[in-house]
Amino acid sequence: MTHTLSTELLTIKNLTMHYQKNLNLLVISLLVLFMAACTGKTTITNGDIQLKVDKKMRFSVQSLNPTTENFYNDFIESDALYADEFTASQFNLKNVKSSEVKGSKQYTLTGKFQQDGYQLTKVQVVGAPANLPGMLTIETIYINDGNKSVAISGWKSNEMRVSVSDTSVWSFQPTSTNRRLNWALEVKPGYYKKNYLGMQSTDYGGGIPMTNMWRRDGGVAIGITEPVLKMISMPVEWKEGENFGRIALTYEFDDRQMLAPGDTLRIFDSFISVHKGDFFDPLNQFTRFMESERGIEFPASNQEAYEAVWCAWGYGRGFTMQQVLNNLPKVAELGFKWVDIDDGYQIAEGDWELNSRFPGGDRDMRRMTDAARALGMRSKLWWAPLAADPGTKVLAENPGIQLVTSFGGPQWITYWNSFYLSPVNPITERYTNELLERFIVKWGFDGLKQDGQHMNLCLPDYNRASQLSHPNDAVERMPEYFKNVLAKTKELTDYAVVQFCPCGDAINFFMIPYMNQAVSSDPTSSFQIRQKGKTYRAINDKLAYYADHVELSDNGDDFGTQIGIGAVIGSKFIYPNELTTNPNTPPRPGRRSLLLTSEKEVLYKKWVGLYNDKMISTGSYLNLYDMAYDKPEAHVLTKDGKMYYAFYVSGTGRAQDGEWGQWNGDPIELRGLDKNRQYTVCEYTTDDKKTYTIDGSNPIITPTFTRNYLIEVY
């Protein structure tokens, strides 16, 4: 009897059917690839990527771009199968065949491993998608065709090495921890980060299943192309004493998996790509593959999602209805279009009724949304989906609603002091739909601010009431919960804005289709706002990206970052007269920094006015500069035939007033211009709106500036 052991589900399937299915993909008349008889090497190319496979099935990946030096000159044991009995990393290449599937080349490589009486066959299908030059796709299975069972502990695939002659190299590492790190990081000797995509703590988990490593002259990217998130790791490392960094995809089984004679182990489908510049191009290419081959759709945001946001979070959890009502005229006067009612109105997480500070109940909430609407603004409601505090009514009345871990107890959400609700559960869905009716219909909100790092991922769910075929379904199908939230909310109001704020997490890639407003989610610096903005633009250029409260940017006032990266601007300012009127809002120093002083009011009127006038956030991002190596840091958007350049000298960490970098007139090239025409450059953020002309054949400017330099070119 023969079986397939599937990595993601840890279940047994029939090998013969699986193997025959793969073989049926091949054209009957297969062409044998050219193989140099003296070396036994096979060469596969697609655009700029070149993959060489030697007689041990080791990889060498290079870029054919003439400006990119070799990444690594030797062959690498890119793949490995880890067993208690051995590590299988070299397979004797026995056969190479080629075919064409849907207009793209496909190559099937077969190799054998033998050691101490054990025998494995490795079948690897390498695809060269014609519509995605520079990328190769990888499908791998291992077959135990010996007579002994093998105890499998894990595997490695797609290890790549990048030689470095500089003091550092850069890498895209979009995984989640409570350290809330940047998603792209500088890598130096002695560096290691595991980059596990599963739950890293009670609250943090998930990310984007792609990593890369790049130098000034180019880079290489790897990732998995499964239709749902898988709990792999993407380790990035540069060992002391070595002159190269490395990236890989790895997987560890929770328990040893017995691969009996005749069984097959399927490794997650993956890709390798080469690129110029930073992470933008390979991330964009990976997304396009997921759209075309996995059927994932990334819809465009509605116009309302691009409007400027004021949030009541400046008053904290103790806010009152009167504070919000008193603030609304000033919010409207400054030009904000959205009012976000934040955390603090509810009895508890899970029991989303109004607490004692709102004695009028539903009428009090309606007073706030109606007042905003009367001033020409819309309202979003803060909400922490899938969280319920101990002792809440929702838990008492719905005993089958909680996520149940493998230990038989609930999963704790540390930040909220709450329990996870089961995300793929009919009880949870019914409860959620009832909440949405209350929020949108009864209370009059026009959208949602979904908040909390716990939304990004969960543990496997063993709750029988969830009716799952396997506990891991909760992890992989968790985005379906937010798909329903988006669909239901838009059903209740077709112009709804549904924001997804995973509070410092690296966004779960598979959540992105089910929001129409992304957010920088508690950024630690202006650089992080820009980096996250570029990431979202690479995935879906038509998704509105909210930069979060400007008070979270460098010095608490970096509107230049919010506008220059093409983000939606926002603030949580509080009006001075309201500071001490509520005993629940003490005038502590942190809150005083949120006061809308007369000086700040001038600043806000300027920047909110500029934002509403230009609406650069609705434009298209052009990837013309490397975020790590081009100085100053630069971003470009185009809208209505105009180019909007933004240059920054604030560095990669948080900068405060007095610590800004200075650009002292060194030449800057304005990339992307037509060399056959003249252009006008307008310094549109300055008071005098200075203009000057440049020639497209020599698009060099020599500005002097502090902090940032934003220009409109037409």
C-alpha positions in Angstrom: 0.0 0.0 0.0 1.4 3.4 -0.9 0.7 6.8 0.7 1.4 10.5 0.4 2.4 12.4 3.6 1.3 16.0 3.1 3.4 18.6 5.0 0.6 21.1 5.6 -2.1 18.7 6.9 0.0 15.9 8.3 -2.4 13.4 6.7 -1.9 10.3 4.6 -3.0 10.2 0.9 -2.5 7.8 -1.9 0.9 8.1 -3.6 0.0 6.5 -6.9 -2.8 9.0 -7.6 -0.6 12.0 -6.6 2.4 10.9 -8.6 0.3 10.1 -11.6 -1.3 13.5 -11.5 2.2 15.2 -11.6 3.2 13.0 -14.5 0.1 13.8 -16.4 1.1 17.4 -16.4 4.0 16.5 -18.7 3.6 16.3 -22.5 3.9 12.7 -23.7 6.8 13.6 -26.1 9.3 15.1 -23.6 12.4 16.8 -24.8 15.6 16.0 -23.0 17.4 19.1 -21.8 20.9 19.8 -23.0 23.3 18.5 -20.3 27.0 19.0 -20.6 28.4 15.5 -20.5 31.6 16.5 -18.8 30.0 18.3 -15.9 26.5 16.8 -15.5 25.0 20.3 -15.1 21.5 21.4 -16.1 20.8 25.1 -16.9 17.3 26.6 -16.6 16.6 30.3 -17.4 13.7 32.6 -17.3 14.5 36.3 -18.1 17.3 37.4 -15.8 17.3 34.3 -13.6 19.6 31.4 -14.3 19.4 28.2 -12.3 22.2 25.6 -12.7 21.7 22.1 -11.2 24.6 19.8 -10.8 24.8 16.0 -10.7 24.0 16.0 -7.0 20.9 18.2 -7.5 22.6 21.1 -5.8 21.7 24.7 -7.0 23.5 27.7 -8.2 21.3 30.7 -8.9 22.6 33.8 -10.6 21.3 36.9 -12.3 22.0 37.4 -16.0 21.7 41.1 -15.6 25.1 42.4 -16.7 25.2 44.9 -13.8 24.7 42.2 -11.1 27.7 40.3 -9.9 27.4 36.6 -9.0 25.5 35.9 -5.8 27.6 32.9 -4.9 30.1 31.1 -7.0 29.7 27.5 -5.8 26.8 25.1 -5.8 24.7 24.9 -2.7 22.8 22.1 -1.0 19.6 24.2 -1.3 17.3 21.5 -0.2 17.5 19.0 2.6 15.3 16.4 4.2 16.0 15.9 7.9 15.4 12.5 9.4 16.5 10.8 12.6 18.5 8.3 10.5 20.2 10.8 8.1 20.1 14.1 6.4 19.4 13.8 2.7 20.8 16.9 0.9 22.5 15.4 -2.1 20.6 13.3 -4.7 22.2 11.7 -7.7 20.5 13.3 -10.7 19.1 10.5 -12.9 16.8 12.2 -15.3 15.8 15.7 -16.6 12.8 16.2 -18.9 11.1 19.3 -20.2 7.6 20.2 -21.3 5.3 23.1 -21.9 2.3 23.9 -19.7 0.0 26.8 -20.5 2.7 28.4 -22.6 5.4 28.2 -19.9 8.4 25.8 -19.8 8.5 23.2 -17.1 11.4 20.9 -16.1 11.2 17.7 -14.2 14.3 16.6 -12.4 14.6 13.1 -10.7 17.3 12.1 -8.3 18.2 9.2 -6.0 19.5 9.1 -2.4 21.0 5.9 -0.8 22.6 5.5 2.6 22.8 2.6 5.0 20.0 0.7 3.3 17.7 3.7 3.0 16.6 4.8 -0.4 14.7 8.0 -1.4 13.7 9.5 -4.8 13.4 13.2 -5.2 11.2 14.6 -7.9 11.5 18.3 -8.5 9.4 20.3 -11.0 10.9 23.7 -11.9 8.5 26.1 -13.8 9.5 29.1 -15.8 6.4 31.3 -16.0 6.5 33.1 -19.3 4.5 36.1 -17.9 6.9 36.5 -14.9 10.5 36.7 -16.2 13.1 36.5 -13.4 11.0 33.9 -11.4 11.2 30.1 -11.2 8.6 28.0 -9.4 9.5 24.9 -7.5 7.4 21.8 -6.6 9.2 19.0 -4.7 8.2 15.5 -3.5 10.3 12.9 -1.7 9.4 9.2 -2.2 10.5 6.4 0.1 11.2 3.7 -2.4 13.3 1.6 0.0 12.4 -1.1 2.4 12.8 0.9 5.7 10.6 3.5 7.3 12.1 6.9 7.9 11.4 9.3 10.8 11.2 12.8 9.3 11.7 15.8 11.6 11.7 18.6 9.0 13.0 20.0 5.8 14.8 22.9 4.1 14.3 24.3 0.7 15.5 27.1 -1.5 18.6 28.1 0.5 20.3 31.0 -1.3 23.6 32.6 -0.5 24.6 36.2 -1.3 28.3 37.1 -1.2 29.0 40.5 0.4 32.0 42.6 -0.1 30.4 45.5 1.8 29.9 45.8 5.6 26.3 44.9 5.4 23.5 43.7 3.2 19.7 44.2 3.4 16.9 41.7 3.7 13.0 41.8 3.7 11.8 39.8 6.8 8.0 40.4 7.2 7.3 38.3 10.2 5.7 39.2 13.5 7.1 39.5 17.0 6.4 41.7 20.0 9.5 43.7 19.2 7.6 45.3 16.3 10.7 45.5 14.1 10.9 47.0 10.6 10.0 44.6 7.8 13.3 45.3 5.9 16.4 45.1 8.0 20.1 45.7 7.6 22.1 42.4 8.0 25.7 42.4 9.4 28.1 39.6 10.4 26.7 37.7 13.4 23.1 38.3 12.4 20.4 35.6 12.7 16.6 35.8 12.7 14.4 32.7 12.4 11.4 34.5 10.9 8.8 32.0 11.9 5.4 32.7 10.3 3.4 30.9 13.0 2.4 32.3 16.5 5.5 33.7 18.1 3.7 34.5 21.4 0.1 34.6 22.6 -0.7 37.6 20.5 1.8 37.8 17.6 2.1 35.7 14.5 1.7 35.7 10.7 3.4 37.7 8.0 4.2 37.6 4.3 5.6 34.3 3.0 8.5 35.8 1.1 12.0 36.9 2.1 14.9 38.3 0.1 18.5 39.5 0.4 19.9 42.3 -1.7 23.0 44.2 -2.3 23.5 47.5 -4.2 23.7 45.6 -7.5 20.8 43.2 -7.1 19.2 40.5 -5.0 17.5 37.1 -4.8 14.1 36.3 -3.2 12.4 33.1 -2.1 9.0 32.2 -0.7 6.2 29.8 -0.7 3.2 29.9 -3.2 0.6 27.9 -1.3 -2.9 29.4 -1.4 -3.0 29.8 2.4 -0.5 30.7 5.0 1.8 27.9 6.1 3.8 27.8 9.3 7.3 27.8 7.9 10.3 29.7 8.9 12.4 32.0 6.6 15.7 32.2 8.4 18.1 35.0 7.5 21.7 34.6 8.6 25.2 36.0 8.2 27.7 34.0 10.3 30.8 35.6 11.8 33.8 34.8 9.6 31.9 34.2 6.4 31.7 36.6 3.5 28.1 35.8 2.6 24.6 35.9 4.0 22.0 33.2 3.5 18.2 32.8 3.4 16.1 29.7 3.3 12.7 28.2 3.8 12.5 25.6 6.6 9.8 23.5 8.3 9.8 21.6 11.6 7.2 18.9 12.3 5.7 19.0 15.8 6.1 15.2 15.9 8.2 12.9 13.9 6.4 11.9 10.6 7.0 8.3 9.6 7.6 7.9 5.9 6.9 4.2 5.3 8.1 2.3 2.2 6.1 3.6 -0.7 5.0 6.9 1.0 5.5 10.4 -0.4 6.2 13.7 1.3 5.2 16.8 -0.5 7.1 20.0 0.3 5.3 23.3 0.1 5.3 24.9 -3.4 7.8 27.7 -3.6 9.6 30.2 -5.9 13.0 31.8 -6.5 13.5 35.1 -8.2 16.2 37.6 -8.9 15.8 41.4 -9.0 17.4 44.8 -9.0 16.7 47.3 -6.2 15.0 46.5 -2.9 12.1 44.2 -2.0 9.4 45.9 -4.1 9.8 44.1 -7.4 10.0 40.6 -6.1 7.1 41.2 -3.8 5.1 42.6 -6.6 6.0 39.7 -8.8 5.1 37.2 -6.1 1.7 38.9 -5.7 1.0 38.7 -9.4 1.8 35.0 -9.3 -0.6 34.5 -6.4 -3.3 36.4 -8.3 -2.9 34.5 -11.6 -2.1 31.0 -10.3 -3.8 30.9 -6.9 -6.9 33.0 -7.7 -6.3 35.5 -4.9 -7.9 38.9 -5.7 -6.8 42.3 -4.3 -9.6 44.7 -5.0 -9.2 48.5 -5.2 -10.3 50.7 -2.3 -13.3 53.0 -2.7 -12.7 56.7 -2.7 -13.9 57.2 0.8 -11.0 55.1 2.1 -8.6 57.8 1.0 -10.1 60.6 3.1 -8.2 62.2 6.0 -8.9 60.7 9.5 -9.2 62.1 13.0 -9.3 59.6 15.8 -10.6 60.1 19.4 -7.9 57.9 20.8 -6.1 61.1 22.0 -8.5 61.1 24.9 -7.8 57.5 25.7 -10.1 54.8 27.0 -11.8 57.2 29.3 -13.2 59.5 26.6 -16.7 60.9 26.9 -19.3 61.7 24.3 -19.1 65.4 25.1 -15.4 65.5 24.4 -16.0 64.1 21.0 -18.9 66.4 20.2 -16.9 69.4 21.3 -14.0 68.4 19.1 -16.0 67.8 15.9 -16.3 71.4 14.7 -12.5 71.8 14.9 -12.0 68.5 13.2 -14.2 69.5 10.3 -12.7 73.0 10.1 -9.2 71.5 9.7 -10.4 69.4 6.8 -10.6 65.9 8.2 -13.3 63.7 6.7 -13.4 60.7 9.0 -14.1 60.5 12.7 -12.9 57.3 14.4 -14.5 56.5 17.8 -11.9 54.4 19.5 -11.5 52.0 22.4 -13.4 52.8 25.7 -17.1 52.9 24.8 -17.7 49.1 25.4 -18.6 47.2 28.6 -15.8 44.8 27.8 -14.1 43.2 24.9 -16.7 40.8 23.6 -19.6 42.6 25.2 -19.9 45.5 22.7 -22.7 47.4 24.4 -22.2 50.9 25.8 -20.8 51.3 29.3 -21.9 53.7 32.1 -20.3 56.7 30.6 -23.0 56.6 27.9 -26.2 56.7 30.0 -28.3 57.3 26.9 -27.2 54.0 25.5 -27.7 53.6 21.7 -28.9 57.2 21.5 -25.5 58.5 22.7 -23.6 56.7 20.0 -26.1 58.0 17.5 -25.6 61.5 18.7 -21.9 61.3 17.8 -22.3 59.7 14.4 -25.2 62.1 13.5 -23.1 65.1 14.6 -20.2 64.0 12.4 -22.5 63.5 9.5 -24.1 66.9 10.0 -20.6 68.4 9.6 -20.0 66.5 6.3 -17.9 63.8 7.9 -18.2 60.0 8.3 -17.5 57.8 11.3 -15.7 54.5 11.9 -16.0 52.4 15.1 -13.0 50.8 16.8 -13.5 47.1 17.5 -11.3 44.2 18.5 -12.8 41.3 16.6 -12.4 37.7 18.0 -11.6 38.9 21.5 -13.8 38.3 24.6 -12.9 39.1 28.2 -13.3 36.4 30.9 -16.7 36.6 32.5 -18.4 38.3 29.6 -21.9 37.6 28.5 -20.9 36.4 25.1 -18.9 33.6 26.6 -21.6 32.6 29.0 -24.3 32.6 26.4 -22.2 30.9 23.7 -20.2 28.0 25.2 -19.0 26.8 21.8 -17.6 30.1 20.6 -14.1 30.0 22.1 -11.0 28.8 20.3 -9.7 25.6 22.1 -6.0 24.8 22.1 -4.4 21.4 21.9 -4.2 21.5 25.7 -8.0 21.7 25.9 -8.1 25.3 27.2 -8.7 28.8 25.7 -6.0 30.8 23.9 -5.1 34.0 25.8 -4.7 37.4 24.2 -2.2 39.1 26.5 -2.7 42.7 25.4 -6.5 42.7 25.9 -6.5 40.2 28.8 -9.1 38.3 26.7 -9.7 35.0 25.1 -9.6 34.2 21.4 -12.9 33.4 19.8 -12.9 30.6 17.2 -12.5 32.4 13.8 -14.0 29.6 11.7 -17.1 28.8 13.6 -20.8 29.2 12.8 -21.5 30.5 16.3 -18.8 33.2 15.9 -20.1 34.2 12.5 -23.6 34.6 13.7 -22.5 36.7 16.7 -20.3 38.8 14.5 -23.1 39.5 12.0 -25.3 40.7 14.8 -22.6 43.0 16.0 -22.2 44.5 12.5 -25.9 45.2 12.3 -25.6 47.1 15.6 -22.5 49.1 14.6 -23.7 50.1 11.2 -27.5 50.2 11.3 -28.4 51.0 14.9 -25.4 53.2 15.8 -25.0 54.7 12.3 -21.3 54.1 11.7 -19.9 54.1 8.1 -17.0 51.8 8.7 -14.8 49.9 11.1 -11.4 50.2 12.7 -10.5 46.6 13.4 -7.7 46.6 15.8 -5.3 44.2 17.6 -2.2 42.1 16.8 -4.3 39.0 17.7 -6.3 39.4 14.4 -3.3 38.4 12.3 -3.2 34.8 13.2 -4.3 32.2 15.8 -3.4 28.7 17.0 -5.0 25.6 15.7 -8.5 25.2 17.0 -9.6 21.9 18.6 -13.2 23.2 19.4 -15.6 20.6 18.1 -18.3 23.2 17.7 -16.1 24.8 15.0 -16.8 21.8 12.8 -13.3 21.8 11.3 -11.8 18.9 9.4 -8.5 19.6 11.0 -7.4 22.0 13.8 -5.0 23.7 11.4 -8.0 24.9 9.3 -8.5 27.7 11.8 -5.0 29.0 11.1 -5.3 28.7 7.3 -9.0 29.7 7.0 -8.8 32.6 9.5 -9.0 35.2 6.7 -12.5 33.9 5.9 -13.7 35.5 9.1 -12.6 39.0 7.8 -13.9 38.2 4.3 -17.3 37.9 5.9 -16.8 41.1 8.0 -15.9 43.1 4.8 -18.8 41.6 2.8 -21.4 42.1 5.5 -20.3 45.7 6.3 -20.4 46.7 2.6 -23.8 45.0 2.3 -25.0 47.3 5.1 -23.4 50.4 3.6 -21.8 50.2 0.2 -19.3 53.0 0.8 -18.0 51.4 4.0 -14.3 51.7 5.0 -13.1 48.6 6.8 -9.6 49.2 8.2 -7.4 46.3 9.4 -4.8 47.3 12.1 -2.8 44.4 13.4 -0.9 46.6 15.9 2.8 46.1 15.1 2.4 42.7 13.3 3.8 42.1 9.8 0.6 41.8 7.9 -0.7 38.4 7.2 -0.6 38.4 3.4 -3.9 36.5 3.1 -5.8 39.1 5.1 -5.0 41.9 2.6 -7.9 41.0 0.2 -10.4 41.5 3.0 -9.8 45.1 3.9 -10.1 48.3 2.0 -7.8 50.4 4.2 -4.5 49.1 5.4 -2.7 50.9 8.2 0.9 51.4 9.4 -0.4 50.0 12.7 1.4 51.7 15.6 4.6 52.5 13.7 7.8 53.0 15.7 9.3 55.6 13.3 8.7 57.6 10.2 11.0 55.2 8.3 8.7 52.3 9.3 5.7 54.2 8.0 7.4 54.6 4.7 8.7 51.0 4.6 5.2 49.6 5.3 3.7 51.9 2.7 6.1 50.7 0.0 5.2 47.1 1.0 1.5 47.6 0.6 2.0 49.4 -2.6 4.0 46.4 -4.0 1.2 44.1 -3.1 -1.8 46.2 -4.1 -1.2 49.7 -5.5 -4.9 50.4 -5.4 -5.3 49.7 -1.6 -5.7 52.8 0.6 -2.9 52.9 3.1 -3.5 54.9 6.3 -0.3 56.2 7.9 -1.9 56.1 11.4 -1.8 59.1 13.8 0.8 61.6 12.8 1.7 61.8 16.5 3.3 58.3 16.1 5.7 59.7 13.5 9.1 61.3 14.2 8.6 64.3 16.5 4.9 63.7 16.3 4.4 65.9 13.3 5.9 64.2 10.2 3.1 64.9 7.7 5.8 65.0 5.1 6.2 61.2 5.5 2.5 60.6 5.4 1.9 62.5 2.2 5.2 61.7 0.5 4.7 57.9 0.7 1.2 58.3 -0.7 -0.6 57.5 2.5 -3.8 58.7 4.0 -3.1 61.2 6.7 -4.4 61.2 10.3 -4.2 62.6 13.8 -5.5 62.1 17.3 -5.1 65.6 18.5 -7.2 66.9 21.5 -8.6 70.4 21.8 -7.0 72.3 24.7 -10.3 73.3 26.3 -11.2 69.7 26.8 -8.1 68.5 28.5 -9.2 68.7 32.1 -13.0 68.5 31.8 -13.1 64.7 32.2 -11.7 63.2 35.3 -10.9 60.0 33.3 -8.5 62.0 31.1 -5.8 63.3 33.4 -3.5 66.0 32.0 -0.4 63.8 32.1 2.6 64.9 30.0 2.0 62.3 27.3 -1.5 63.7 26.7 -0.4 67.3 26.8 1.7 66.6 23.7 -1.5 65.9 21.8 -3.0 69.3 22.5 -3.9 71.3 19.4 -2.0 74.5 20.2 -2.3 77.6 18.0 1.1 76.7 16.5 -0.1 73.2 15.7 -3.3 74.4 14.3 -1.4 76.4 11.7 0.6 73.3 10.8 -2.4 71.0 10.6 -4.3 73.4 8.4 -1.4 73.6 6.0 -0.8 69.8 5.7 -4.4 68.7 5.8 -5.2 71.3 3.2 -2.3 70.1 1.0 -3.4 66.5 1.4 -7.0 67.3 0.3 -5.8 69.4 -2.6 -3.3 67.0 -4.1 -4.8 63.6 -3.0 -1.5 62.0 -3.9 -2.6 58.9 -2.0 -4.9 58.0 -4.9 -2.0 58.0 -7.4 0.3 55.1 -8.5 3.6 54.2 -6.9 6.7 54.0 -9.2 9.5 51.9 -8.0 12.4 54.0 -9.1 14.7 54.0 -6.0 16.2 51.5 -3.7 15.0 52.3 -0.2 18.3 51.0 1.4 21.0 52.1 -0.9 19.9 55.2 -2.7 20.6 58.4 -0.8 18.6 60.4 0.1 15.8 57.9 0.6 13.3 58.5 -2.2 9.7 57.6 -3.2 7.7 58.6 -6.3 4.0 58.6 -7.1 2.3 59.7 -10.3 -1.2 61.2 -10.5 -3.0 63.1 -13.3 0.2 63.3 -15.4 2.3 64.7 -12.6 5.2 63.1 -10.7 5.5 63.6 -6.9 8.9 63.0 -5.5 9.6 62.7 -1.8 13.2 62.7 -0.4 14.1 61.9 3.2 17.2 62.2 5.4 15.8 61.1 8.7 17.4 57.6 8.7 16.0 54.2 9.7 15.1 54.8 13.3 13.1 57.4 15.2 14.4 60.9 14.9 13.4 63.8 17.1 13.5 67.6 16.5 17.1 68.7 16.4 18.3 65.3 15.1 17.2 65.7 11.5 19.6 64.8 8.8 20.7 67.5 6.4 21.0 67.4 2.6 23.6 70.0 1.6 23.1 70.4 -2.2 24.6 67.1 -3.4 23.1 66.1 -6.8 19.9 64.1 -6.9 18.7 62.4 -10.1 14.9 62.6 -10.8 14.4 59.2 -12.3 11.5 58.2 -14.6 11.4 61.4 -16.6 11.2 61.7 -20.4 14.6 62.8 -21.7 13.0 64.7 -24.6 11.2 67.3 -22.7 11.4 70.2 -20.2 9.8 70.0 -16.7 8.7 72.4 -14.1 9.6 71.5 -10.5 7.3 72.9 -7.8 8.2 72.8 -4.1 4.6 72.4 -3.2 4.9 72.1 0.6 6.8 75.4 1.0 5.0 78.7 1.8 6.2 80.4 -1.4 5.7 77.3 -3.7 9.0 78.0 -5.4 9.3 76.6 -9.0 12.2 76.0 -11.4 12.8 74.1 -14.6 14.9 71.1 -15.5 15.7 69.2 -18.7 14.6 65.6 -18.9 17.9 64.7 -20.6 19.8 65.9 -17.5 17.3 65.6 -14.6 19.6 66.6 -11.8 18.7 68.8 -8.9 20.8 70.1 -6.1 18.5 71.1 -3.2 19.5 71.9 0.3 17.0 70.7 2.9 16.4 69.4 6.4 14.2 66.3 7.1 12.4 66.0 3.8 12.0 67.6 0.4 8.7 67.1 -1.5 8.3 68.3 -5.1 5.7 68.2 -7.8 7.1 67.7 -11.4 5.1 68.4 -14.5 
